[in-house]
Structure formats: structure tokens, C-alpha cells
């Protein structure tokens, strides 16, 4: 989780302006999936459905979160 969070901070911070928008979206979704999978490692007896759903949902939420913060009238637009 720490590695994926650091990766998301790097992509969302200094690399966000340097990379094309498509790559930022892909890398942020990948970081979100890493955070979701890392969170599941803290639990015992996790079902297969959780291993499929959690990383996918956190990847989607991470992507939407970054788009909301940095787009249009978002609080961190540049």
C-alpha cells in the first residue's frame, strides 16, 4: 500500500503535467488497484470476489478522484 500510494503521489504530482492525459489515467488506475490489493493483504480469509472487486473499484475511484480534483473548477486545478 505504501509503494502504491507513493507511486500515486508521484504520478498525481510532478508527472501529471509532463505525461499525456491517457497515461496519467492509466497510471493512477494502476496505483489505485495496488492500494486496493494492498488493503486486502491485511485481512485473513479474503474471497476470490474480493480480490477481483476491490482493486477494480479502488482503481476506478482513484481515477475519478484525481479527475475531480484537478479538472475544471476542482480545488487543485492548475
mmCIF file of the N, C-alpha and C atoms, coordinates in Angstrom:
data_MODEL
# 
_entry.id   MODEL 
# 
loop_
_atom_site.group_PDB 
_atom_site.id 
_atom_site.type_symbol 
_atom_site.label_atom_id 
_atom_site.label_alt_id 
_atom_site.label_comp_id 
_atom_site.label_asym_id 
_atom_site.label_entity_id 
_atom_site.label_seq_id 
_atom_site.pdbx_PDB_ins_code 
_atom_site.Cartn_x 
_atom_site.Cartn_y 
_atom_site.Cartn_z 
_atom_site.occupancy 
_atom_site.B_iso_or_equiv 
_atom_site.pdbx_formal_charge 
_atom_site.auth_seq_id 
_atom_site.auth_comp_id 
_atom_site.auth_asym_id 
_atom_site.auth_atom_id 
_atom_site.pdbx_PDB_model_num 
ATOM 1   N N  . UNK A 1 1  ? 0.824   -1.181  0.000   1.00 0.00 ? 1  UNK A N  1 
ATOM 2   C CA . UNK A 1 1  ? 0.000   0.000   0.000   1.00 0.00 ? 1  UNK A CA 1 
ATOM 3   C C  . UNK A 1 1  ? 0.870   1.248   0.000   1.00 0.00 ? 1  UNK A C  1 
ATOM 4   N N  . UNK A 1 2  ? 1.953   1.230   0.740   1.00 0.00 ? 2  UNK A N  1 
ATOM 5   C CA . UNK A 1 2  ? 2.817   2.413   0.783   1.00 0.00 ? 2  UNK A CA 1 
ATOM 6   C C  . UNK A 1 2  ? 3.470   2.676   -0.572  1.00 0.00 ? 2  UNK A C  1 
ATOM 7   N N  . UNK A 1 3  ? 3.898   1.611   -1.231  1.00 0.00 ? 3  UNK A N  1 
ATOM 8   C CA . UNK A 1 3  ? 4.518   1.781   -2.542  1.00 0.00 ? 3  UNK A CA 1 
ATOM 9   C C  . UNK A 1 3  ? 3.532   2.319   -3.569  1.00 0.00 ? 3  UNK A C  1 
ATOM 10  N N  . UNK A 1 4  ? 2.316   1.787   -3.561  1.00 0.00 ? 4  UNK A N  1 
ATOM 11  C CA . UNK A 1 4  ? 1.292   2.257   -4.499  1.00 0.00 ? 4  UNK A CA 1 
ATOM 12  C C  . UNK A 1 4  ? 0.873   3.682   -4.178  1.00 0.00 ? 4  UNK A C  1 
ATOM 13  N N  . UNK A 1 5  ? 0.833   4.032   -2.902  1.00 0.00 ? 5  UNK A N  1 
ATOM 14  C CA . UNK A 1 5  ? 0.489   5.399   -2.515  1.00 0.00 ? 5  UNK A CA 1 
ATOM 15  C C  . UNK A 1 5  ? 1.573   6.384   -2.939  1.00 0.00 ? 5  UNK A C  1 
ATOM 16  N N  . UNK A 1 6  ? 2.830   5.987   -2.764  1.00 0.00 ? 6  UNK A N  1 
ATOM 17  C CA . UNK A 1 6  ? 3.936   6.841   -3.219  1.00 0.00 ? 6  UNK A CA 1 
ATOM 18  C C  . UNK A 1 6  ? 3.910   6.994   -4.738  1.00 0.00 ? 6  UNK A C  1 
ATOM 19  N N  . UNK A 1 7  ? 3.614   5.906   -5.434  1.00 0.00 ? 7  UNK A N  1 
ATOM 20  C CA . UNK A 1 7  ? 3.505   5.951   -6.892  1.00 0.00 ? 7  UNK A CA 1 
ATOM 21  C C  . UNK A 1 7  ? 2.390   6.903   -7.324  1.00 0.00 ? 7  UNK A C  1 
ATOM 22  N N  . UNK A 1 8  ? 1.252   6.847   -6.640  1.00 0.00 ? 8  UNK A N  1 
ATOM 23  C CA . UNK A 1 8  ? 0.135   7.741   -6.955  1.00 0.00 ? 8  UNK A CA 1 
ATOM 24  C C  . UNK A 1 8  ? 0.504   9.195   -6.686  1.00 0.00 ? 8  UNK A C  1 
ATOM 25  N N  . UNK A 1 9  ? 1.270   9.444   -5.635  1.00 0.00 ? 9  UNK A N  1 
ATOM 26  C CA . UNK A 1 9  ? 1.699   10.811  -5.332  1.00 0.00 ? 9  UNK A CA 1 
ATOM 27  C C  . UNK A 1 9  ? 2.640   11.352  -6.391  1.00 0.00 ? 9  UNK A C  1 
ATOM 28  N N  . UNK A 1 10 ? 3.515   10.506  -6.884  1.00 0.00 ? 10 UNK A N  1 
ATOM 29  C CA . UNK A 1 10 ? 4.453   10.937  -7.925  1.00 0.00 ? 10 UNK A CA 1 
ATOM 30  C C  . UNK A 1 10 ? 3.722   11.194  -9.234  1.00 0.00 ? 10 UNK A C  1 
ATOM 31  N N  . UNK A 1 11 ? 2.835   10.290  -9.607  1.00 0.00 ? 11 UNK A N  1 
ATOM 32  C CA . UNK A 1 11 ? 2.085   10.467  -10.862 1.00 0.00 ? 11 UNK A CA 1 
ATOM 33  C C  . UNK A 1 11 ? 1.128   11.649  -10.757 1.00 0.00 ? 11 UNK A C  1 
ATOM 34  N N  . UNK A 1 12 ? 0.444   11.780  -9.635  1.00 0.00 ? 12 UNK A N  1 
ATOM 35  C CA . UNK A 1 12 ? -0.501  12.878  -9.456  1.00 0.00 ? 12 UNK A CA 1 
ATOM 36  C C  . UNK A 1 12 ? 0.158   14.212  -9.227  1.00 0.00 ? 12 UNK A C  1 
ATOM 37  N N  . UNK A 1 13 ? 1.406   14.201  -8.831  1.00 0.00 ? 13 UNK A N  1 
ATOM 38  C CA . UNK A 1 13 ? 2.121   15.443  -8.567  1.00 0.00 ? 13 UNK A CA 1 
ATOM 39  C C  . UNK A 1 13 ? 2.953   15.892  -9.744  1.00 0.00 ? 13 UNK A C  1 
ATOM 40  N N  . UNK A 1 14 ? 4.263   15.621  -9.706  1.00 0.00 ? 14 UNK A N  1 
ATOM 41  C CA . UNK A 1 14 ? 5.158   16.165  -10.735 1.00 0.00 ? 14 UNK A CA 1 
ATOM 42  C C  . UNK A 1 14 ? 4.960   15.582  -12.140 1.00 0.00 ? 14 UNK A C  1 
ATOM 43  N N  . UNK A 1 15 ? 4.541   14.342  -12.251 1.00 0.00 ? 15 UNK A N  1 
ATOM 44  C CA . UNK A 1 15 ? 4.394   13.752  -13.587 1.00 0.00 ? 15 UNK A CA 1 
ATOM 45  C C  . UNK A 1 15 ? 3.070   14.094  -14.260 1.00 0.00 ? 15 UNK A C  1 
ATOM 46  N N  . UNK A 1 16 ? 2.112   14.610  -13.513 1.00 0.00 ? 16 UNK A N  1 
ATOM 47  C CA . UNK A 1 16 ? 0.784   14.866  -14.073 1.00 0.00 ? 16 UNK A CA 1 
ATOM 48  C C  . UNK A 1 16 ? 0.835   15.859  -15.231 1.00 0.00 ? 16 UNK A C  1 
ATOM 49  N N  . UNK A 1 17 ? 1.681   16.845  -15.162 1.00 0.00 ? 17 UNK A N  1 
ATOM 50  C CA . UNK A 1 17 ? 1.765   17.846  -16.229 1.00 0.00 ? 17 UNK A CA 1 
ATOM 51  C C  . UNK A 1 17 ? 2.664   17.399  -17.372 1.00 0.00 ? 17 UNK A C  1 
ATOM 52  N N  . UNK A 1 18 ? 3.573   16.480  -17.113 1.00 0.00 ? 18 UNK A N  1 
ATOM 53  C CA . UNK A 1 18 ? 4.537   16.055  -18.132 1.00 0.00 ? 18 UNK A CA 1 
ATOM 54  C C  . UNK A 1 18 ? 4.034   14.917  -19.013 1.00 0.00 ? 18 UNK A C  1 
ATOM 55  N N  . UNK A 1 19 ? 3.176   14.067  -18.460 1.00 0.00 ? 19 UNK A N  1 
ATOM 56  C CA . UNK A 1 19 ? 2.673   12.921  -19.215 1.00 0.00 ? 19 UNK A CA 1 
ATOM 57  C C  . UNK A 1 19 ? 1.377   13.264  -19.926 1.00 0.00 ? 19 UNK A C  1 
ATOM 58  N N  . UNK A 1 20 ? 1.099   12.592  -21.051 1.00 0.00 ? 20 UNK A N  1 
ATOM 59  C CA . UNK A 1 20 ? -0.205  12.772  -21.693 1.00 0.00 ? 20 UNK A CA 1 
ATOM 60  C C  . UNK A 1 20 ? -1.324  12.307  -20.752 1.00 0.00 ? 20 UNK A C  1 
ATOM 61  N N  . UNK A 1 21 ? -2.503  12.881  -20.920 1.00 0.00 ? 21 UNK A N  1 
ATOM 62  C CA . UNK A 1 21 ? -3.636  12.577  -20.055 1.00 0.00 ? 21 UNK A CA 1 
ATOM 63  C C  . UNK A 1 21 ? -3.974  11.105  -19.979 1.00 0.00 ? 21 UNK A C  1 
ATOM 64  N N  . UNK A 1 22 ? -3.842  10.406  -21.101 1.00 0.00 ? 22 UNK A N  1 
ATOM 65  C CA . UNK A 1 22 ? -4.148  8.976   -21.118 1.00 0.00 ? 22 UNK A CA 1 
ATOM 66  C C  . UNK A 1 22 ? -3.238  8.215   -20.156 1.00 0.00 ? 22 UNK A C  1 
ATOM 67  N N  . UNK A 1 23 ? -1.947  8.521   -20.177 1.00 0.00 ? 23 UNK A N  1 
ATOM 68  C CA . UNK A 1 23 ? -1.004  7.812   -19.314 1.00 0.00 ? 23 UNK A CA 1 
ATOM 69  C C  . UNK A 1 23 ? -1.222  8.142   -17.844 1.00 0.00 ? 23 UNK A C  1 
ATOM 70  N N  . UNK A 1 24 ? -1.594  9.362   -17.557 1.00 0.00 ? 24 UNK A N  1 
ATOM 71  C CA . UNK A 1 24 ? -1.904  9.719   -16.168 1.00 0.00 ? 24 UNK A CA 1 
ATOM 72  C C  . UNK A 1 24 ? -3.094  8.902   -15.687 1.00 0.00 ? 24 UNK A C  1 
ATOM 73  N N  . UNK A 1 25 ? -4.118  8.774   -16.514 1.00 0.00 ? 25 UNK A N  1 
ATOM 74  C CA . UNK A 1 25 ? -5.292  7.979   -16.141 1.00 0.00 ? 25 UNK A CA 1 
ATOM 75  C C  . UNK A 1 25 ? -4.920  6.523   -15.901 1.00 0.00 ? 25 UNK A C  1 
ATOM 76  N N  . UNK A 1 26 ? -4.142  5.945   -16.795 1.00 0.00 ? 26 UNK A N  1 
ATOM 77  C CA . UNK A 1 26 ? -3.758  4.537   -16.674 1.00 0.00 ? 26 UNK A CA 1 
ATOM 78  C C  . UNK A 1 26 ? -2.905  4.321   -15.428 1.00 0.00 ? 26 UNK A C  1 
ATOM 79  N N  . UNK A 1 27 ? -1.935  5.195   -15.197 1.00 0.00 ? 27 UNK A N  1 
ATOM 80  C CA . UNK A 1 27 ? -1.049  5.027   -14.052 1.00 0.00 ? 27 UNK A CA 1 
ATOM 81  C C  . UNK A 1 27 ? -1.764  5.262   -12.724 1.00 0.00 ? 27 UNK A C  1 
ATOM 82  N N  . UNK A 1 28 ? -2.703  6.203   -12.697 1.00 0.00 ? 28 UNK A N  1 
ATOM 83  C CA . UNK A 1 28 ? -3.458  6.426   -11.469 1.00 0.00 ? 28 UNK A CA 1 
ATOM 84  C C  . UNK A 1 28 ? -4.390  5.252   -11.176 1.00 0.00 ? 28 UNK A C  1 
ATOM 85  N N  . UNK A 1 29 ? -4.992  4.681   -12.209 1.00 0.00 ? 29 UNK A N  1 
ATOM 86  C CA . UNK A 1 29 ? -5.827  3.498   -12.016 1.00 0.00 ? 29 UNK A CA 1 
ATOM 87  C C  . UNK A 1 29 ? -4.982  2.326   -11.524 1.00 0.00 ? 29 UNK A C  1 
ATOM 88  N N  . UNK A 1 30 ? -3.783  2.185   -12.057 1.00 0.00 ? 30 UNK A N  1 
ATOM 89  C CA . UNK A 1 30 ? -2.879  1.131   -11.616 1.00 0.00 ? 30 UNK A CA 1 
ATOM 90  C C  . UNK A 1 30 ? -2.482  1.328   -10.153 1.00 0.00 ? 30 UNK A C  1 
ATOM 91  N N  . UNK A 1 31 ? -2.212  2.561   -9.772  1.00 0.00 ? 31 UNK A N  1 
ATOM 92  C CA . UNK A 1 31 ? -1.885  2.847   -8.372  1.00 0.00 ? 31 UNK A CA 1 
ATOM 93  C C  . UNK A 1 31 ? -3.077  2.548   -7.469  1.00 0.00 ? 31 UNK A C  1 
ATOM 94  N N  . UNK A 1 32 ? -4.273  2.900   -7.904  1.00 0.00 ? 32 UNK A N  1 
ATOM 95  C CA . UNK A 1 32 ? -5.468  2.595   -7.125  1.00 0.00 ? 32 UNK A CA 1 
ATOM 96  C C  . UNK A 1 32 ? -5.673  1.100   -6.956  1.00 0.00 ? 32 UNK A C  1 
ATOM 97  N N  . UNK A 1 33 ? -5.425  0.344   -8.015  1.00 0.00 ? 33 UNK A N  1 
ATOM 98  C CA . UNK A 1 33 ? -5.545  -1.117  -7.921  1.00 0.00 ? 33 UNK A CA 1 
ATOM 99  C C  . UNK A 1 33 ? -4.512  -1.674  -6.941  1.00 0.00 ? 33 UNK A C  1 
ATOM 100 N N  . UNK A 1 34 ? -3.328  -1.105  -6.935  1.00 0.00 ? 34 UNK A N  1 
ATOM 101 C CA . UNK A 1 34 ? -2.303  -1.532  -5.981  1.00 0.00 ? 34 UNK A CA 1 
ATOM 102 C C  . UNK A 1 34 ? -2.703  -1.237  -4.544  1.00 0.00 ? 34 UNK A C  1 
ATOM 103 N N  . UNK A 1 35 ? -3.321  -0.091  -4.322  1.00 0.00 ? 35 UNK A N  1 
ATOM 104 C CA . UNK A 1 35 ? -3.790  0.254   -2.983  1.00 0.00 ? 35 UNK A CA 1 
ATOM 105 C C  . UNK A 1 35 ? -4.904  -0.708  -2.553  1.00 0.00 ? 35 UNK A C  1 
ATOM 106 N N  . UNK A 1 36 ? -5.815  -1.016  -3.472  1.00 0.00 ? 36 UNK A N  1 
ATOM 107 C CA . UNK A 1 36 ? -6.898  -1.953  -3.151  1.00 0.00 ? 36 UNK A CA 1 
ATOM 108 C C  . UNK A 1 36 ? -6.380  -3.342  -2.836  1.00 0.00 ? 36 UNK A C  1 
ATOM 109 N N  . UNK A 1 37 ? -5.418  -3.818  -3.613  1.00 0.00 ? 37 UNK A N  1 
ATOM 110 C CA . UNK A 1 37 ? -4.849  -5.141  -3.358  1.00 0.00 ? 37 UNK A CA 1 
ATOM 111 C C  . UNK A 1 37 ? -4.048  -5.139  -2.061  1.00 0.00 ? 37 UNK A C  1 
ATOM 112 N N  . UNK A 1 38 ? -3.331  -4.067  -1.798  1.00 0.00 ? 38 UNK A N  1 
ATOM 113 C CA . UNK A 1 38 ? -2.575  -3.978  -0.552  1.00 0.00 ? 38 UNK A CA 1 
ATOM 114 C C  . UNK A 1 38 ? -3.475  -3.972  0.661   1.00 0.00 ? 38 UNK A C  1 
ATOM 115 N N  . UNK A 1 39 ? -4.622  -3.353  0.547   1.00 0.00 ? 39 UNK A N  1 
ATOM 116 C CA . UNK A 1 39 ? -5.570  -3.363  1.654   1.00 0.00 ? 39 UNK A CA 1 
ATOM 117 C C  . UNK A 1 39 ? -6.098  -4.754  1.950   1.00 0.00 ? 39 UNK A C  1 
ATOM 118 N N  . UNK A 1 40 ? -6.273  -5.551  0.926   1.00 0.00 ? 40 UNK A N  1 
ATOM 119 C CA . UNK A 1 40 ? -6.754  -6.923  1.131   1.00 0.00 ? 40 UNK A CA 1 
ATOM 120 C C  . UNK A 1 40 ? -5.718  -7.812  1.804   1.00 0.00 ? 40 UNK A C  1 
ATOM 121 N N  . UNK A 1 41 ? -4.442  -7.458  1.662   1.00 0.00 ? 41 UNK A N  1 
ATOM 122 C CA . UNK A 1 41 ? -3.398  -8.263  2.292   1.00 0.00 ? 41 UNK A CA 1 
ATOM 123 C C  . UNK A 1 41 ? -3.431  -8.167  3.815   1.00 0.00 ? 41 UNK A C  1 
ATOM 124 N N  . UNK A 1 42 ? -4.149  -7.201  4.327   1.00 0.00 ? 42 UNK A N  1 
ATOM 125 C CA . UNK A 1 42 ? -4.228  -7.030  5.784   1.00 0.00 ? 42 UNK A CA 1 
ATOM 126 C C  . UNK A 1 42 ? -5.316  -7.891  6.424   1.00 0.00 ? 42 UNK A C  1 
ATOM 127 N N  . UNK A 1 43 ? -6.083  -8.590  5.624   1.00 0.00 ? 43 UNK A N  1 
ATOM 128 C CA . UNK A 1 43 ? -7.178  -9.423  6.137   1.00 0.00 ? 43 UNK A CA 1 
ATOM 129 C C  . UNK A 1 43 ? -6.883  -10.895 5.903   1.00 0.00 ? 43 UNK A C  1 
ATOM 130 N N  . UNK A 1 44 ? -7.410  -11.725 6.783   1.00 0.00 ? 44 UNK A N  1 
ATOM 131 C CA . UNK A 1 44 ? -7.325  -13.178 6.603   1.00 0.00 ? 44 UNK A CA 1 
ATOM 132 C C  . UNK A 1 44 ? -8.582  -13.663 5.889   1.00 0.00 ? 44 UNK A C  1 
ATOM 133 N N  . UNK A 1 45 ? -8.457  -14.730 5.150   1.00 0.00 ? 45 UNK A N  1 
ATOM 134 C CA . UNK A 1 45 ? -9.588  -15.392 4.513   1.00 0.00 ? 45 UNK A CA 1 
ATOM 135 C C  . UNK A 1 45 ? -10.381 -14.452 3.605   1.00 0.00 ? 45 UNK A C  1 
ATOM 136 N N  . UNK A 1 46 ? -9.700  -13.884 2.625   1.00 0.00 ? 46 UNK A N  1 
ATOM 137 C CA . UNK A 1 46 ? -10.341 -12.995 1.656   1.00 0.00 ? 46 UNK A CA 1 
ATOM 138 C C  . UNK A 1 46 ? -10.831 -13.838 0.484   1.00 0.00 ? 46 UNK A C  1 
ATOM 139 N N  . UNK A 1 47 ? -12.062 -13.606 0.065   1.00 0.00 ? 47 UNK A N  1 
ATOM 140 C CA . UNK A 1 47 ? -12.636 -14.413 -1.019  1.00 0.00 ? 47 UNK A CA 1 
ATOM 141 C C  . UNK A 1 47 ? -12.112 -13.960 -2.380  1.00 0.00 ? 47 UNK A C  1 
ATOM 142 N N  . UNK A 1 48 ? -12.301 -14.807 -3.359  1.00 0.00 ? 48 UNK A N  1 
ATOM 143 C CA . UNK A 1 48 ? -11.869 -14.502 -4.722  1.00 0.00 ? 48 UNK A CA 1 
ATOM 144 C C  . UNK A 1 48 ? -12.604 -13.283 -5.266  1.00 0.00 ? 48 UNK A C  1 
ATOM 145 N N  . UNK A 1 49 ? -13.877 -13.159 -4.939  1.00 0.00 ? 49 UNK A N  1 
ATOM 146 C CA . UNK A 1 49 ? -14.648 -12.000 -5.382  1.00 0.00 ? 49 UNK A CA 1 
ATOM 147 C C  . UNK A 1 49 ? -14.081 -10.693 -4.860  1.00 0.00 ? 49 UNK A C  1 
ATOM 148 N N  . UNK A 1 50 ? -13.579 -10.722 -3.644  1.00 0.00 ? 50 UNK A N  1 
ATOM 149 C CA . UNK A 1 50 ? -12.960 -9.517  -3.077  1.00 0.00 ? 50 UNK A CA 1 
ATOM 150 C C  . UNK A 1 50 ? -11.674 -9.173  -3.813  1.00 0.00 ? 50 UNK A C  1 
ATOM 151 N N  . UNK A 1 51 ? -10.895 -10.186 -4.180  1.00 0.00 ? 51 UNK A N  1 
ATOM 152 C CA . UNK A 1 51 ? -9.657  -9.938  -4.921  1.00 0.00 ? 51 UNK A CA 1 
ATOM 153 C C  . UNK A 1 51 ? -9.932  -9.370  -6.314  1.00 0.00 ? 51 UNK A C  1 
ATOM 154 N N  . UNK A 1 52 ? -11.087 -9.647  -6.849  1.00 0.00 ? 52 UNK A N  1 
ATOM 155 C CA . UNK A 1 52 ? -11.451 -9.103  -8.163  1.00 0.00 ? 52 UNK A CA 1 
ATOM 156 C C  . UNK A 1 52 ? -12.076 -7.726  -8.020  1.00 0.00 ? 52 UNK A C  1 
ATOM 157 N N  . UNK A 1 53 ? -13.021 -7.593  -7.098  1.00 0.00 ? 53 UNK A N  1 
ATOM 158 C CA . UNK A 1 53 ? -13.793 -6.356  -6.992  1.00 0.00 ? 53 UNK A CA 1 
ATOM 159 C C  . UNK A 1 53 ? -13.026 -5.199  -6.349  1.00 0.00 ? 53 UNK A C  1 
ATOM 160 N N  . UNK A 1 54 ? -12.313 -5.458  -5.275  1.00 0.00 ? 54 UNK A N  1 
ATOM 161 C CA . UNK A 1 54 ? -11.678 -4.365  -4.537  1.00 0.00 ? 54 UNK A CA 1 
ATOM 162 C C  . UNK A 1 54 ? -10.650 -3.602  -5.375  1.00 0.00 ? 54 UNK A C  1 
ATOM 163 N N  . UNK A 1 55 ? -9.676  -4.266  -6.007  1.00 0.00 ? 55 UNK A N  1 
ATOM 164 C CA . UNK A 1 55 ? -8.732  -3.496  -6.813  1.00 0.00 ? 55 UNK A CA 1 
ATOM 165 C C  . UNK A 1 55 ? -9.402  -2.757  -7.979  1.00 0.00 ? 55 UNK A C  1 
ATOM 166 N N  . UNK A 1 56 ? -10.403 -3.380  -8.598  1.00 0.00 ? 56 UNK A N  1 
ATOM 167 C CA . UNK A 1 56 ? -11.092 -2.723  -9.713  1.00 0.00 ? 56 UNK A CA 1 
ATOM 168 C C  . UNK A 1 56 ? -11.853 -1.489  -9.245  1.00 0.00 ? 56 UNK A C  1 
ATOM 169 N N  . UNK A 1 57 ? -12.545 -1.600  -8.126  1.00 0.00 ? 57 UNK A N  1 
ATOM 170 C CA . UNK A 1 57 ? -13.309 -0.456  -7.626  1.00 0.00 ? 57 UNK A CA 1 
ATOM 171 C C  . UNK A 1 57 ? -12.403 0.670   -7.122  1.00 0.00 ? 57 UNK A C  1 
ATOM 172 N N  . UNK A 1 58 ? -11.328 0.322   -6.434  1.00 0.00 ? 58 UNK A N  1 
ATOM 173 C CA . UNK A 1 58 ? -10.423 1.368   -5.949  1.00 0.00 ? 58 UNK A CA 1 
ATOM 174 C C  . UNK A 1 58 ? -9.695  2.018   -7.124  1.00 0.00 ? 58 UNK A C  1 
ATOM 175 N N  . UNK A 1 59 ? -9.391  1.263   -8.183  1.00 0.00 ? 59 UNK A N  1 
ATOM 176 C CA . UNK A 1 59 ? -8.792  1.856   -9.379  1.00 0.00 ? 59 UNK A CA 1 
ATOM 177 C C  . UNK A 1 59 ? -9.732  2.879   -9.997  1.00 0.00 ? 59 UNK A C  1 
ATOM 178 N N  . UNK A 1 60 ? -11.001 2.536   -10.105 1.00 0.00 ? 60 UNK A N  1 
ATOM 179 C CA . UNK A 1 60 ? -11.989 3.456   -10.666 1.00 0.00 ? 60 UNK A CA 1 
ATOM 180 C C  . UNK A 1 60 ? -12.164 4.685   -9.776  1.00 0.00 ? 60 UNK A C  1 
ATOM 181 N N  . UNK A 1 61 ? -12.243 4.476   -8.469  1.00 0.00 ? 61 UNK A N  1 
ATOM 182 C CA . UNK A 1 61 ? -12.416 5.596   -7.545  1.00 0.00 ? 61 UNK A CA 1 
ATOM 183 C C  . UNK A 1 61 ? -11.187 6.510   -7.568  1.00 0.00 ? 61 UNK A C  1 
ATOM 184 N N  . UNK A 1 62 ? -9.992  5.942   -7.648  1.00 0.00 ? 62 UNK A N  1 
ATOM 185 C CA . UNK A 1 62 ? -8.776  6.766   -7.703  1.00 0.00 ? 62 UNK A CA 1 
ATOM 186 C C  . UNK A 1 62 ? -8.771  7.625   -8.963  1.00 0.00 ? 62 UNK A C  1 
ATOM 187 N N  . UNK A 1 63 ? -9.159  7.049   -10.068 1.00 0.00 ? 63 UNK A N  1 
ATOM 188 C CA . UNK A 1 63 ? -9.203  7.801   -11.327 1.00 0.00 ? 63 UNK A CA 1 
ATOM 189 C C  . UNK A 1 63 ? -10.224 8.928   -11.250 1.00 0.00 ? 63 UNK A C  1 
ATOM 190 N N  . UNK A 1 64 ? -11.407 8.649   -10.753 1.00 0.00 ? 64 UNK A N  1 
ATOM 191 C CA . UNK A 1 64 ? -12.434 9.683   -10.627 1.00 0.00 ? 64 UNK A CA 1 
ATOM 192 C C  . UNK A 1 64 ? -12.025 10.752  -9.626  1.00 0.00 ? 64 UNK A C  1 
ATOM 193 N N  . UNK A 1 65 ? -11.358 10.357  -8.569  1.00 0.00 ? 65 UNK A N  1 
ATOM 194 C CA . UNK A 1 65 ? -10.905 11.299  -7.548  1.00 0.00 ? 65 UNK A CA 1 
ATOM 195 C C  . UNK A 1 65 ? -9.905  12.298  -8.130  1.00 0.00 ? 65 UNK A C  1 
ATOM 196 N N  . UNK A 1 66 ? -8.941  11.804  -8.877  1.00 0.00 ? 66 UNK A N  1 
ATOM 197 C CA . UNK A 1 66 ? -7.937  12.687  -9.476  1.00 0.00 ? 66 UNK A CA 1 
ATOM 198 C C  . UNK A 1 66 ? -8.576  13.601  -10.512 1.00 0.00 ? 66 UNK A C  1 
ATOM 199 N N  . UNK A 1 67 ? -9.477  13.074  -11.301 1.00 0.00 ? 67 UNK A N  1 
ATOM 200 C CA . UNK A 1 67 ? -10.148 13.917  -12.295 1.00 0.00 ? 67 UNK A CA 1 
ATOM 201 C C  . UNK A 1 67 ? -10.987 15.006  -11.640 1.00 0.00 ? 67 UNK A C  1 
ATOM 202 N N  . UNK A 1 68 ? -11.626 14.704  -10.526 1.00 0.00 ? 68 UNK A N  1 
ATOM 203 C CA . UNK A 1 68 ? -12.442 15.700  -9.838  1.00 0.00 ? 68 UNK A CA 1 
ATOM 204 C C  . UNK A 1 68 ? -11.579 16.788  -9.206  1.00 0.00 ? 68 UNK A C  1 
ATOM 205 N N  . UNK A 1 69 ? -10.431 16.410  -8.687  1.00 0.00 ? 69 UNK A N  1 
ATOM 206 C CA . UNK A 1 69 ? -9.591  17.393  -8.014  1.00 0.00 ? 69 UNK A CA 1 
ATOM 207 C C  . UNK A 1 69 ? -8.846  18.313  -8.976  1.00 0.00 ? 69 UNK A C  1 
ATOM 208 N N  . UNK A 1 70 ? -8.432  17.800  -10.120 1.00 0.00 ? 70 UNK A N  1 
ATOM 209 C CA . UNK A 1 70 ? -7.562  18.557  -10.994 1.00 0.00 ? 70 UNK A CA 1 
ATOM 210 C C  . UNK A 1 70 ? -8.222  19.065  -12.277 1.00 0.00 ? 70 UNK A C  1 
ATOM 211 N N  . UNK A 1 71 ? -9.516  18.906  -12.435 1.00 0.00 ? 71 UNK A N  1 
ATOM 212 C CA . UNK A 1 71 ? -10.166 19.316  -13.678 1.00 0.00 ? 71 UNK A CA 1 
ATOM 213 C C  . UNK A 1 71 ? -11.127 20.468  -13.444 1.00 0.00 ? 71 UNK A C  1 
ATOM 214 N N  . UNK A 1 72 ? -11.342 21.236  -14.472 1.00 0.00 ? 72 UNK A N  1 
ATOM 215 C CA . UNK A 1 72 ? -12.346 22.291  -14.464 1.00 0.00 ? 72 UNK A CA 1 
ATOM 216 C C  . UNK A 1 72 ? -12.271 23.215  -13.260 1.00 0.00 ? 72 UNK A C  1 
ATOM 217 N N  . UNK A 1 73 ? -13.280 23.168  -12.437 1.00 0.00 ? 73 UNK A N  1 
ATOM 218 C CA . UNK A 1 73 ? -13.350 24.026  -11.250 1.00 0.00 ? 73 UNK A CA 1 
ATOM 219 C C  . UNK A 1 73 ? -12.873 23.304  -9.998  1.00 0.00 ? 73 UNK A C  1 
ATOM 220 N N  . UNK A 1 74 ? -12.144 22.204  -10.155 1.00 0.00 ? 74 UNK A N  1 
ATOM 221 C CA . UNK A 1 74 ? -11.650 21.454  -9.000  1.00 0.00 ? 74 UNK A CA 1 
ATOM 222 C C  . UNK A 1 74 ? -10.718 22.287  -8.149  1.00 0.00 ? 74 UNK A C  1 
ATOM 223 N N  . UNK A 1 75 ? -10.561 21.925  -6.890  1.00 0.00 ? 75 UNK A N  1 
ATOM 224 C CA . UNK A 1 75 ? -9.762  22.744  -5.979  1.00 0.00 ? 75 UNK A CA 1 
ATOM 225 C C  . UNK A 1 75 ? -8.270  22.775  -6.300  1.00 0.00 ? 75 UNK A C  1 
ATOM 226 N N  . UNK A 1 76 ? -7.760  21.799  -7.028  1.00 0.00 ? 76 UNK A N  1 
ATOM 227 C CA . UNK A 1 76 ? -6.328  21.760  -7.311  1.00 0.00 ? 76 UNK A CA 1 
ATOM 228 C C  . UNK A 1 76 ? -6.032  21.965  -8.803  1.00 0.00 ? 76 UNK A C  1 
ATOM 229 N N  . UNK A 1 77 ? -6.934  22.609  -9.512  1.00 0.00 ? 77 UNK A N  1 
ATOM 230 C CA . UNK A 1 77 ? -6.696  22.820  -10.943 1.00 0.00 ? 77 UNK A CA 1 
ATOM 231 C C  . UNK A 1 77 ? -5.515  23.749  -11.123 1.00 0.00 ? 77 UNK A C  1 
ATOM 232 N N  . UNK A 1 78 ? -4.799  23.545  -12.214 1.00 0.00 ? 78 UNK A N  1 
ATOM 233 C CA . UNK A 1 78 ? -3.617  24.388  -12.484 1.00 0.00 ? 78 UNK A CA 1 
ATOM 234 C C  . UNK A 1 78 ? -3.693  24.962  -13.857 1.00 0.00 ? 78 UNK A C  1 
# 
